[in-house]
Amino acid sequence: MPYPMYEVGSVPGERLRATRVRRGFTQEALAERAGLSVGVIKKLERGGTGRLETYHALARALNVRTSALLESAGPHQVRRSDADKIDLLSFRQVITPPVGALGPVAAQSSLDPEPDLVRLGETAGTVALAYHTDDYAQVAELLPPLVSSAHVAVAHFSAGSDHTQALRIRSDVLQMAGRYLTQVRAYDLAHVALRDATNDALTAGAFDAVASAVYQQGWLLMRQGRLDEAEAVSISTAEAVEPRISRASRKDLGAWGKLLVHASAAASRNNRVREAREMLTLGRTASAALAGKTAVAPSSWGRFDWRTVVFQHIENQLVAERPERVLRLAERVEGAGDTVFMRRHLLDVAQAHVMLKHRDEATGILERLRAETPAWLRHQQMATSIFQQIQHMSGRVTNRHRALAAFFDTP
């Protein structure tokens, strides 16, 4: 598995077959060109399920966009579980409340005579810190009442600067909710939160917050396999908020740069190599303007500097299945940040080692991440997949591997 993507539930077998025939490939020829087995091609064309990275390999072999092979067959064809309906109930109540003749029905009412915007902002900062320190239990506990309080504040302050400030705070809070819900794969609920966060930021005239909310949408859309949309919304927003370099603040540059990096990531996964390269070139402009400094937005897109652009370039090489180049580039930035800042990049490096059958090196990276950022690692499907691939490699099973198997809960 060259990069983290998610299983496509409704498989476009007919579209794959039609594209293959139109390009003049037999199943055997396409399998060889894509580096897959003939059995995989046959399975997909018969309506079997496949992972998104498999479709990327096929799209590259067929010289089409990855999205051109993806076509929904309808949600009724996949059984879905309601297991999360209780766990996420508090989020659903505040993000998607029922709407009646008089408007949304609040899940709970506030007993305070007047919302305190300063205190509300401070609480939002506390939740942002909890998220970035991987305290997901606190995030899950505090976010729903925080969203509810933000709703109350916006309704109470109906005009003026207080209304604008309340909208801005609610936008930040909804962005955090969208980010957390994306992390736990509650994608549709996350989309509502991020849509509303974007609308609040637009109403408040806070274009840095608009950029932040759209950045989160791009992440969500990529995890859903909506690559065309992820690229389009990131590029259009980057164009709208592009700062004047000579006057731009760090946050302006960071928000712009993050959008460009996301556009590059989406284009790379969508087999649009030239566009991915162009977006990354613009991202380098944003990082260069920071003059070695780092832009930080804890409640939304996190950090941005020259390393962000380099890490995305490395990830794009992984998507293109060039593991040797990934490792050569990674050597140049080794030690360029702490584990938390580099952890997504480290998974790319581990995947490159797996692709080259470097069992011990990949194992070592997972052990490092487990020791230094375990709560985050548990939520990374890519990490679990990397370890499963390590398990399938030849070699003696050691206590190191047994400990990782227990951590990832794999047999």
ROFI-860335 format. One record per residue (C-alpha): y, z, x. Coordinates in steps of 0.2 Angstrom, whole numbers, plus 5000, padded with zeros to 4 digits. Layout:
BEGIN
YZX;...
This chain:
BEGIN
500050005000;501649945009;502950044999;503050154985;502950074968;502150124951;500650044941;501149914929;500349964913;500449794903;499849664915;500549484915;498849394918;499249234910;500949224919;500049244935;498749114932;500048994925;501149014941;499648994952;499048834944;500848764944;500948804963;499248714966;498248864972;496448914969;496149094966;495349094983;496849014992;498049134983;497049284988;497049225006;498849185007;499349354999;498149455009;497149514994;495349494988;494849364976;494149504965;495949564963;496549394958;495149374945;495449554938;497249524936;497149354927;495849434916;497049564910;496649704922;497949824929;498849814946;500149904956;501849834958;501649814977;500149694973;501349584962;502549584976;501249514988;500749384975;502649344972;502849314991;501349204992;501949104977;503749104983;504449174966;505349334962;504249484959;505049504942;504449324937;502649384937;503049544926;502949524907;502649664895;501149644884;501749784872;501649974873;500249974860;499049904873;499150064884;498650234878;500050364881;500050544882;501150674874;500750804887;502550824892;503350844875;503351034876;503751044894;505250934892;505750994874;507351084881;507950924889;507650824874;508650944863;510150924874;510050744879;509450664864;509950784849;509550724831;511050634823;511550664805;512950614794;514150724803;513650674820;512450744833;511650914828;511851034842;510251124848;511251284850;513051344848;514151424860;514651604857;516151594869;517851574861;518351444874;517351354888;517851404905;517951234915;518051324932;516451424929;515551274922;515951174937;515351314949;513751324939;513551134941;513751164960;512451294960;511151174951;511651034963;511251154978;509551204970;509051024968;509450984986;508551134992;507051074982;507151224970;506451124955;506051274945;507851334945;508451164941;507251144926;507851314920;509651294922;509951114918;509651114899;510851254895;512151184907;512051014898;512351104882;513851194889;514551034895;514350964877;515251114870;516651094883;516950904879;516950944861;518151094863;519451004874;519750854864;521250784874;522250804889;521850844907;520550974901;519650844891;519550724906;518950874917;517650914905;517050734904;516950724923;515950884924;514750824910;514550664919;513950754935;512850874925;512050724916;511750634933;510850784939;509750784924;509450604925;508950624944;507750764940;506950674925;506750524936;505850634949;504650704936;504450524929;505250554911;506050384913;506650344896;507450524894;508250494911;508950324906;509850404891;510550544902;511250414915;511850304902;512950444895;513450504912;514150324915;515050324899;515850494902;516450434919;517150274913;518050374899;518750494912;519350354923;518250424937;517650274946;516750364960;515750454947;515350284939;514750224955;513650384957;512950364940;512550184942;511750224959;510550344950;510150204937;509750094951;508450214957;507750234940;507650054937;506750014953;505450154949;505150064932;504949894940;506549824933;507049744949;508249614943;509249734933;509249864947;510049734959;511249664946;511949834940;512149894958;513049734964;514149724949;514649904951;514949894969;516049744967;517049844953;517249994964;517449914981;518750014990;520149965001;519450005018;521050065026;521450195012;519650235006;519050415006;517350465013;516650484995;517350314990;516450235005;514850325002;514750284984;515050094988;513850095002;512450184992;512650054979;512449914992;510949994999;510150004982;510549824979;509649784995;508149884991;507949804974;508249624981;506949654995;505649714983;506049564972;505649444986;507449394988;507549415007;509249335010;510149434996;509349595003;510049555020;511849515013;511949675004;511449775019;512749685029;514049745017;513249915018;513549915037;515449885033;515450045023;514550145036;515650075050;517250125041;516650305041;516750305060;515250405063;515550535049;514550565034;515050555016;514250685005;514050704986;512750834982;512650814963;512350624964;511950514978;511750634992;512250575009;512850415017;513150355034;512550235047;510750305046;510650265028;510850085032;509650085046;508350175036;508550045022;508349905035;506749985041;506150005023;506449825020;505349785035;504049885027;504149795011;503949635021;502349705028;503049715046;502349885052;502549845070;504449815068;504549965057;503950075071;505049985084;506550015074;506050195070;506050245088;507850205089;508350335076;507050465080;507850635080;509450565072;509350695058;508450845051;506750825042;507650835024;508850695028;507450585036;506050625024;505950465014;506150375030;504750475038;503550415024;503950235028;503450275046;501850355040;501450205029;501750085044;500550195054;499250175040;499449995040;499049985058;497650105056;498450245066;497650385057;498250535068;500050475068;500050465049;499250625047;500450715059;501950655049;501250715032;500850885041;502650895047;503350855029;502150985021;502751115033;504551085032;504851015014;503351045003;504151054986;504850884988;503250814996;502250864981;503250744969;503050594981;501750474974;501950374990;501450525001;499850544990;499450364992;499650375011;498450525012;497150435001;497250285013;497050405027;495450475019;494750295018;494950265036;493450295048;493450455058;492950635057;493550745043;494450895051;495251055045;496950965046;496350835033;495550965022;497151065021;498050905016;496750865003;497051034995;498951014996;498850844987;497450894976;496350754981;494450754982;
